Amino acid sequence: MTAVTASPWPPPRPRVRRAVAIPSSALSPFREPARTLHAAFLARALAIFRVEEVLVYREGGVPCAYLEK
């Protein structure tokens, strides 16, 4: 029988810094309940891939007043 060793917790930081830029149009076509759910799905996916920085930028012609709150 082989012994199972526990991996260190928390896992070490990745050597490569991961950053993602998302256009404001990724959230704008939805109304409030769906927008929140969509943002939660994005956050979950970004956390799974251990993204450290997320930038939401204004895309031309897309209103993003909800980002300025």
C-alpha positions in Angstrom: 0.0 0.0 0.0 1.2 3.5 -0.8 0.7 6.4 1.5 -1.3 9.4 0.3 0.4 12.7 1.1 -1.6 15.9 1.4 -0.8 18.7 -1.0 0.0 22.0 0.6 -2.9 24.4 1.1 -3.3 27.0 -0.2 -1.7 25.9 -3.5 1.3 27.9 -4.6 0.7 31.0 -6.8 1.2 30.3 -10.5 4.4 31.6 -12.1 2.5 33.4 -14.8 0.2 36.3 -13.9 -3.2 35.9 -15.6 -5.2 38.9 -16.5 -8.4 39.1 -18.6 -10.0 42.1 -20.3 -13.8 41.9 -20.8 -15.8 44.4 -22.9 -18.7 46.1 -21.3 -20.9 44.6 -23.9 -20.5 41.2 -22.3 -22.9 42.3 -19.5 -24.9 45.1 -21.1 -27.6 43.1 -23.1 -29.0 41.6 -19.9 -31.5 43.1 -17.4 -30.6 43.1 -13.7 -31.2 39.6 -12.5 -29.7 38.0 -15.6 -26.7 40.4 -15.5 -25.9 39.4 -11.9 -26.1 35.7 -12.8 -23.9 36.2 -15.9 -21.4 38.1 -13.8 -21.4 35.2 -11.3 -20.7 32.6 -14.0 -17.9 34.8 -15.3 -16.4 35.1 -11.8 -16.6 31.4 -11.3 -14.9 30.6 -14.5 -12.2 33.2 -13.8 -11.6 31.8 -10.4 -11.3 28.2 -11.7 -8.5 29.4 -14.0 -7.0 31.4 -11.2 -7.2 34.8 -13.0 -5.7 37.4 -10.8 -6.9 40.6 -12.6 -10.0 41.4 -14.5 -10.4 44.6 -16.5 -13.8 45.7 -17.8 -13.4 48.3 -20.5 -15.9 50.4 -22.3 -16.7 49.3 -25.8 -17.7 52.0 -28.2 -21.4 52.8 -28.3 -22.3 50.5 -25.4 -23.7 52.3 -22.4 -22.2 51.0 -19.1 -23.7 53.3 -16.4 -24.1 50.3 -14.1 -20.3 50.0 -14.0 -19.9 53.5 -12.7 -21.9 52.9 -9.5 
